[in-house]
Amino acid sequence: MKPALARAAAFAALLGEWWKPGIGARVRVEPCGDAVRSRDYRGSLHLASAGRGYPRRMHRTIFGTPWVNTLLRAASRAFLKLSGWRVEGELPPHARKCVLIAAPHTTNWDLPYTLMCAFVLRLNVYWMGKASIFRPPFGPVMRWLGGISVQREQSNNLVAASAAALRAADGPVQLIVPPEGTRGKTTQWKTGFYYIAREARLPILLAYIDYPNKRVGLGPVFQPSGDIERDMQTIKAFYAPLRGRHADRFDAG
């Protein structure tokens, strides 16, 4: 292994151990329906339940690390301002716990812009990503940034477990679920975010990124009615005028 890669792997492993839930903390375990909830005094939430293929806990992230959070908020605000980007909207009080969808998703650059927006708007986000980006040595770093690894071939229980984790979470938490499911060209949106919100009885917050106009932010709050076809048409209508970095890969029709 090359020296630079070896150092990166060692650093990632160190982060993984340092931020492993429960280290150096007293933990209280509580029953929570068909799951078990444990909370340590540093503020991280863990969810343990039966089944496979879904996140087992809402782990501690960079957004819950006070001094790091403050530094990155200032850096994000400065970078976006100097590069000509505008951060729009704010988190409504009734959506402090919600499912957040972010579109258009057409490039890997969407993630850093989304995270910078989250810092500026003081969000506490978790985001779902394909399992391949959580492979060593970068997995611990991705999880510290709020990432939740999703095994697409084992996603049968993902909706139920994600909804349970949201219901059990103490305090504000926003779970980001990309409705397109891929940054490549697609005309069929995934509906997992909708069913997670329905089962958790939480609103859906419409977040966006508009590359031609250099805008990123939070749009309206949407409450699922149960009529998924009509609701999806309403949601897609909001995103129709927006353009991603690669406009040809996004279709809200």
C-alpha positions as a Markdown table, in Angstrom:
| # | Residue | x | y | z |
|---|---|---|---|---|
| 1 | Met | 0.0 | 0.0 | 0.0 |
| 2 | Lys | 1.3 | 3.5 | -0.9 |
| 3 | Pro | 2.3 | 5.7 | 2.0 |
| 4 | Ala | -0.4 | 8.3 | 1.3 |
| 5 | Leu | -3.1 | 5.7 | 1.0 |
| 6 | Ala | -1.9 | 4.0 | 4.2 |
| 7 | Arg | -2.0 | 7.3 | 6.1 |
| 8 | Ala | -5.5 | 7.9 | 4.8 |
| 9 | Ala | -6.6 | 4.4 | 5.9 |
| 10 | Ala | -5.1 | 4.9 | 9.3 |
| 11 | Phe | -6.8 | 8.2 | 9.8 |
| 12 | Ala | -10.2 | 6.9 | 8.7 |
| 13 | Ala | -9.8 | 3.9 | 11.1 |
| 14 | Leu | -8.9 | 6.3 | 13.9 |
| 15 | Leu | -12.0 | 8.4 | 13.2 |
| 16 | Gly | -14.1 | 5.2 | 13.2 |
| 17 | Glu | -12.9 | 4.2 | 16.6 |
| 18 | Trp | -13.1 | 7.7 | 18.1 |
| 19 | Trp | -16.7 | 8.2 | 17.0 |
| 20 | Lys | -17.8 | 4.7 | 17.7 |
| 21 | Pro | -21.0 | 5.1 | 19.8 |
| 22 | Gly | -20.6 | 4.4 | 23.4 |
| 23 | Ile | -16.9 | 4.9 | 23.8 |
| 24 | Gly | -16.1 | 7.1 | 26.8 |
| 25 | Ala | -19.8 | 7.6 | 27.6 |
| 26 | Arg | -22.4 | 6.2 | 29.9 |
| 27 | Val | -25.4 | 4.7 | 28.1 |
| 28 | Arg | -29.0 | 4.4 | 29.0 |
| 29 | Val | -31.1 | 1.7 | 27.2 |
| 30 | Glu | -34.8 | 2.1 | 26.9 |
| 31 | Pro | -37.6 | 0.1 | 25.2 |
| 32 | Cys | -39.0 | 1.7 | 22.1 |
| 33 | Gly | -41.9 | -0.3 | 20.6 |
| 34 | Asp | -40.4 | -3.3 | 18.7 |
| 35 | Ala | -36.9 | -1.8 | 19.0 |
| 36 | Val | -34.5 | -0.9 | 21.7 |
| 37 | Arg | -33.3 | 2.7 | 22.0 |
| 38 | Ser | -30.1 | 3.7 | 23.8 |
| 39 | Arg | -28.9 | 7.2 | 24.4 |
| 40 | Asp | -25.5 | 8.3 | 25.7 |
| 41 | Tyr | -24.8 | 11.6 | 27.3 |
| 42 | Arg | -23.0 | 12.9 | 24.3 |
| 43 | Gly | -26.3 | 13.1 | 22.3 |
| 44 | Ser | -25.9 | 10.2 | 19.8 |
| 45 | Leu | -28.9 | 7.9 | 19.2 |
| 46 | His | -28.7 | 4.2 | 18.5 |
| 47 | Leu | -31.5 | 2.0 | 17.1 |
| 48 | Ala | -31.3 | -1.8 | 17.3 |
| 49 | Ser | -34.0 | -3.9 | 15.7 |
| 50 | Ala | -34.4 | -7.2 | 13.9 |
| 51 | Gly | -33.7 | -7.7 | 10.2 |
| 52 | Arg | -31.1 | -6.8 | 7.7 |
| 53 | Gly | -30.4 | -4.2 | 5.0 |
| 54 | Tyr | -31.2 | -1.0 | 6.8 |
| 55 | Pro | -29.5 | 1.4 | 9.2 |
| 56 | Arg | -29.4 | 0.0 | 12.8 |
| 57 | Arg | -28.8 | 3.4 | 14.5 |
| 58 | Met | -28.8 | 7.1 | 14.0 |
| 59 | His | -25.1 | 7.5 | 14.8 |
| 60 | Arg | -23.2 | 10.5 | 16.1 |
| 61 | Thr | -22.2 | 12.8 | 13.2 |
| 62 | Ile | -20.2 | 15.9 | 12.5 |
| 63 | Phe | -23.4 | 17.9 | 12.8 |
| 64 | Gly | -23.6 | 17.1 | 16.4 |
| 65 | Thr | -20.0 | 18.0 | 17.1 |
| 66 | Pro | -20.1 | 21.6 | 18.5 |
| 67 | Trp | -16.8 | 23.2 | 17.7 |
| 68 | Val | -16.3 | 21.4 | 14.4 |
| 69 | Asn | -19.8 | 22.3 | 13.4 |
| 70 | Thr | -19.2 | 25.9 | 14.1 |
| 71 | Leu | -16.0 | 26.0 | 12.1 |
| 72 | Leu | -17.5 | 24.2 | 9.1 |
| 73 | Arg | -20.6 | 26.5 | 9.2 |
| 74 | Ala | -18.3 | 29.5 | 8.9 |
| 75 | Ala | -16.2 | 27.9 | 6.2 |
| 76 | Ser | -19.3 | 26.7 | 4.2 |
| 77 | Arg | -20.9 | 30.2 | 4.4 |
| 78 | Ala | -17.7 | 31.8 | 3.2 |
| 79 | Phe | -17.1 | 29.3 | 0.3 |
| 80 | Leu | -20.6 | 29.6 | -1.0 |
| 81 | Lys | -20.6 | 33.4 | -0.9 |
| 82 | Leu | -17.2 | 33.7 | -2.6 |
| 83 | Ser | -18.3 | 31.2 | -5.3 |
| 84 | Gly | -21.5 | 33.1 | -6.0 |
| 85 | Trp | -24.0 | 30.6 | -4.5 |
| 86 | Arg | -27.1 | 31.6 | -2.5 |
| 87 | Val | -28.5 | 29.6 | 0.3 |
| 88 | Glu | -32.3 | 30.0 | 0.5 |
| 89 | Gly | -35.0 | 29.1 | 2.9 |
| 90 | Glu | -35.0 | 28.0 | 6.5 |
| 91 | Leu | -36.1 | 25.0 | 8.5 |
| 92 | Pro | -39.7 | 25.5 | 9.7 |
| 93 | Pro | -40.4 | 24.6 | 13.4 |
| 94 | His | -42.9 | 21.9 | 12.5 |
| 95 | Ala | -40.4 | 20.2 | 10.2 |
| 96 | Arg | -37.5 | 20.0 | 12.6 |
| 97 | Lys | -37.9 | 16.2 | 12.3 |
| 98 | Cys | -38.7 | 15.2 | 8.7 |
| 99 | Val | -37.8 | 13.3 | 5.6 |
| 100 | Leu | -35.9 | 15.6 | 3.3 |
| 101 | Ile | -35.6 | 15.0 | -0.4 |
| 102 | Ala | -32.9 | 16.6 | -2.4 |
| 103 | Ala | -33.0 | 17.0 | -6.2 |
| 104 | Pro | -31.8 | 17.2 | -8.9 |
| 105 | His | -29.1 | 14.7 | -8.2 |
| 106 | Thr | -26.9 | 14.5 | -11.3 |
| 107 | Thr | -23.3 | 14.6 | -10.0 |
| 108 | Asn | -21.1 | 13.7 | -7.0 |
| 109 | Trp | -20.7 | 17.4 | -6.4 |
| 110 | Asp | -24.3 | 17.5 | -5.1 |
| 111 | Leu | -23.2 | 15.9 | -1.8 |
| 112 | Pro | -20.7 | 18.6 | -0.7 |
| 113 | Tyr | -23.1 | 21.4 | -1.7 |
| 114 | Thr | -25.9 | 19.7 | 0.2 |
| 115 | Leu | -23.7 | 19.3 | 3.3 |
| 116 | Met | -22.5 | 23.0 | 3.1 |
| 117 | Cys | -26.2 | 24.1 | 2.9 |
| 118 | Ala | -26.9 | 21.9 | 5.9 |
| 119 | Phe | -24.2 | 23.6 | 7.9 |
| 120 | Val | -25.3 | 27.1 | 7.0 |
| 121 | Leu | -29.0 | 26.4 | 7.8 |
| 122 | Arg | -28.1 | 24.5 | 11.1 |
| 123 | Leu | -29.6 | 21.2 | 10.1 |
| 124 | Asn | -28.9 | 17.9 | 11.7 |
| 125 | Val | -29.0 | 15.7 | 8.6 |
| 126 | Tyr | -28.4 | 12.0 | 7.8 |
| 127 | Trp | -28.3 | 10.9 | 4.2 |
| 128 | Met | -28.6 | 7.6 | 2.4 |
| 129 | Gly | -25.9 | 6.4 | 0.0 |
| 130 | Lys | -25.0 | 3.3 | -1.9 |
| 131 | Ala | -22.8 | 0.8 | 0.0 |
| 132 | Ser | -19.9 | 1.2 | -2.3 |
| 133 | Ile | -18.9 | 4.7 | -1.1 |
| 134 | Phe | -18.7 | 3.3 | 2.5 |
| 135 | Arg | -15.9 | 0.9 | 1.7 |
| 136 | Pro | -12.6 | 1.2 | 3.5 |
| 137 | Pro | -10.8 | 3.4 | 4.1 |
| 138 | Phe | -13.4 | 6.1 | 3.8 |
| 139 | Gly | -16.5 | 4.4 | 5.4 |
| 140 | Pro | -16.0 | 5.9 | 8.9 |
| 141 | Val | -15.5 | 9.4 | 7.4 |
| 142 | Met | -18.7 | 9.1 | 5.4 |
| 143 | Arg | -20.7 | 7.9 | 8.4 |
| 144 | Trp | -19.3 | 10.9 | 10.4 |
| 145 | Leu | -20.6 | 13.1 | 7.7 |
| 146 | Gly | -24.0 | 11.7 | 8.3 |
| 147 | Gly | -24.0 | 8.8 | 5.8 |
| 148 | Ile | -26.1 | 5.7 | 6.1 |
| 149 | Ser | -25.0 | 2.8 | 3.9 |
| 150 | Val | -27.8 | 1.2 | 1.9 |
| 151 | Gln | -27.5 | -2.3 | 0.5 |
| 152 | Arg | -29.9 | -2.1 | -2.5 |
| 153 | Glu | -30.3 | -5.8 | -2.7 |
| 154 | Gln | -31.2 | -6.0 | 1.0 |
| 155 | Ser | -33.6 | -3.0 | 1.3 |
| 156 | Asn | -36.8 | -4.8 | 2.1 |
| 157 | Asn | -36.9 | -3.5 | 5.7 |
| 158 | Leu | -35.4 | -0.1 | 4.9 |
| 159 | Val | -38.7 | 1.8 | 5.1 |
| 160 | Ala | -39.9 | 0.4 | 8.4 |
| 161 | Ala | -36.5 | 0.7 | 10.1 |
| 162 | Ser | -35.9 | 4.3 | 8.9 |
| 163 | Ala | -39.3 | 5.3 | 10.0 |
| 164 | Ala | -38.7 | 3.7 | 13.4 |
| 165 | Ala | -35.4 | 5.5 | 13.8 |
| 166 | Leu | -37.0 | 8.8 | 13.0 |
| 167 | Arg | -39.8 | 8.3 | 15.5 |
| 168 | Ala | -37.3 | 7.3 | 18.2 |
| 169 | Ala | -34.8 | 10.1 | 17.6 |
| 170 | Asp | -34.6 | 12.7 | 20.3 |
| 171 | Gly | -34.6 | 16.3 | 19.0 |
| 172 | Pro | -34.3 | 17.6 | 15.4 |
| 173 | Val | -33.3 | 15.2 | 12.7 |
| 174 | Gln | -33.7 | 15.3 | 8.9 |
| 175 | Leu | -33.2 | 12.2 | 6.9 |
| 176 | Ile | -32.1 | 12.9 | 3.3 |
| 177 | Val | -33.4 | 10.5 | 0.7 |
| 178 | Pro | -32.6 | 11.2 | -3.0 |
| 179 | Pro | -35.9 | 10.5 | -4.9 |
| 180 | Glu | -34.0 | 9.6 | -8.1 |
| 181 | Gly | -31.9 | 6.9 | -6.4 |
| 182 | Thr | -29.0 | 7.6 | -8.8 |
| 183 | Arg | -27.1 | 10.5 | -10.3 |
| 184 | Gly | -27.5 | 8.9 | -13.8 |
| 185 | Lys | -30.3 | 9.5 | -16.2 |
| 186 | Thr | -33.6 | 8.2 | -14.9 |
| 187 | Thr | -37.3 | 8.9 | -15.5 |
| 188 | Gln | -38.7 | 6.8 | -12.7 |
| 189 | Trp | -38.4 | 8.3 | -9.2 |
| 190 | Lys | -38.1 | 6.0 | -6.2 |
| 191 | Thr | -40.9 | 6.2 | -3.7 |
| 192 | Gly | -39.1 | 5.1 | -0.6 |
| 193 | Phe | -38.9 | 8.6 | 0.9 |
| 194 | Tyr | -42.7 | 8.9 | 0.6 |
| 195 | Tyr | -43.4 | 5.7 | 2.5 |
| 196 | Ile | -40.8 | 6.5 | 5.2 |
| 197 | Ala | -42.6 | 9.8 | 5.8 |
| 198 | Arg | -46.0 | 8.1 | 5.8 |
| 199 | Glu | -45.0 | 5.4 | 8.3 |
| 200 | Ala | -43.1 | 7.9 | 10.5 |
| 201 | Arg | -46.1 | 10.3 | 10.3 |
| 202 | Leu | -43.7 | 13.1 | 9.4 |
| 203 | Pro | -43.7 | 15.8 | 6.7 |
| 204 | Ile | -41.5 | 15.8 | 3.6 |
| 205 | Leu | -39.2 | 18.8 | 3.1 |
| 206 | Leu | -38.4 | 19.7 | -0.5 |
| 207 | Ala | -34.7 | 20.7 | -0.8 |
| 208 | Tyr | -33.1 | 21.7 | -4.0 |
| 209 | Ile | -30.0 | 22.6 | -5.9 |
| 210 | Asp | -30.2 | 24.8 | -9.0 |
| 211 | Tyr | -26.8 | 24.9 | -10.8 |
| 212 | Pro | -27.5 | 27.5 | -13.5 |
| 213 | Asn | -28.7 | 30.1 | -11.0 |
| 214 | Lys | -26.4 | 28.9 | -8.2 |
| 215 | Arg | -29.1 | 28.4 | -5.7 |
| 216 | Val | -29.3 | 25.8 | -3.0 |
| 217 | Gly | -31.8 | 25.6 | -0.1 |
| 218 | Leu | -35.1 | 24.5 | 1.4 |
| 219 | Gly | -38.4 | 24.7 | -0.4 |
| 220 | Pro | -41.9 | 24.0 | 0.8 |
| 221 | Val | -43.0 | 21.4 | 3.4 |
| 222 | Phe | -45.2 | 18.7 | 2.0 |
| 223 | Gln | -47.6 | 16.5 | 4.1 |
| 224 | Pro | -48.3 | 13.2 | 2.3 |
| 225 | Ser | -52.0 | 12.6 | 1.8 |
| 226 | Gly | -51.9 | 8.9 | 1.1 |
| 227 | Asp | -52.7 | 9.4 | -2.6 |
| 228 | Ile | -49.2 | 8.7 | -3.9 |
| 229 | Glu | -49.9 | 9.4 | -7.5 |
| 230 | Arg | -51.3 | 12.8 | -6.9 |
| 231 | Asp | -48.7 | 13.7 | -4.3 |
| 232 | Met | -45.8 | 12.6 | -6.6 |
| 233 | Gln | -47.2 | 14.9 | -9.3 |
| 234 | Thr | -47.3 | 17.8 | -6.9 |
| 235 | Ile | -43.7 | 17.1 | -5.7 |
| 236 | Lys | -42.3 | 16.7 | -9.2 |
| 237 | Ala | -44.0 | 19.9 | -10.4 |
| 238 | Phe | -42.0 | 21.8 | -7.8 |
| 239 | Tyr | -38.7 | 20.4 | -9.2 |
| 240 | Ala | -39.6 | 20.7 | -12.9 |
| 241 | Pro | -38.0 | 24.2 | -13.4 |
| 242 | Leu | -34.8 | 23.2 | -11.6 |
| 243 | Arg | -31.6 | 22.1 | -13.4 |
| 244 | Gly | -28.8 | 20.0 | -12.1 |
| 245 | Arg | -25.1 | 20.2 | -13.1 |
| 246 | His | -25.9 | 17.7 | -15.9 |
| 247 | Ala | -29.3 | 18.9 | -17.0 |
| 248 | Asp | -29.8 | 16.0 | -19.4 |
| 249 | Arg | -29.8 | 13.5 | -16.5 |
| 250 | Phe | -32.7 | 15.0 | -14.7 |
| 251 | Asp | -36.4 | 14.4 | -15.6 |
| 252 | Ala | -39.2 | 15.5 | -13.2 |
| 253 | Gly | -41.8 | 14.7 | -15.8 |
